[in-house]
């Protein structure tokens, strides 16, 4: 653990390919061009940091000229330096996640505003359709009233013809988007939200 971050390391023996074993294997393997085994011990160590460090994977290999004891200060120094690197990577990830969340919140808000705007526009169009229907119904009711004058006020079912005409006028007037004036109509439109 370095600065609160786990730094994983690997210490393994360096393996080398033995030509003798390779020659022996060629005699009995059916896939000689594909199978390359025959690795043997070199007697040297390979030390590596397996934790991801911004595209680097430090590795040290012991040889005849350089023994592992000579490499130790460099290895330990690199492992110790991994802590601040990992902390920096953590901060960068957190900042990137924060920017992503903020961008996602902006997109969500923009989508909500588009939905609200679309619903408000649909409400406005609904008022226009209601206005046209109301005008058509009132023209039709004017014709019914003209016929009422010639046919007389007779009883139909449970009410007089004049009662029926008043009922139909009230229903037609309910379609009037200007019942509260233009201001009232737009106040109603302004109250439309995305969940409405």
Buried (B, 14 or more C-beta within 10 A) or exposed (E): EBEEBEBEBEEEEBEEEBEEEBEEBEEEBEEEEEEEEBEEEBEBBBBBBEBEBEEEEBEBBBEEEEEBEEBEEEBEEBBEBBBEBBBEBEEEEEEEEEEEEEEEEEEEEEEEEEEBEEBBEEBBEEBEEBBEEBEEBBEEBEEBEEEBEEEEEEEEEEEBBEBBBEEBBEEBEEBBBEEEEEEEBBEBBEEBEEEE
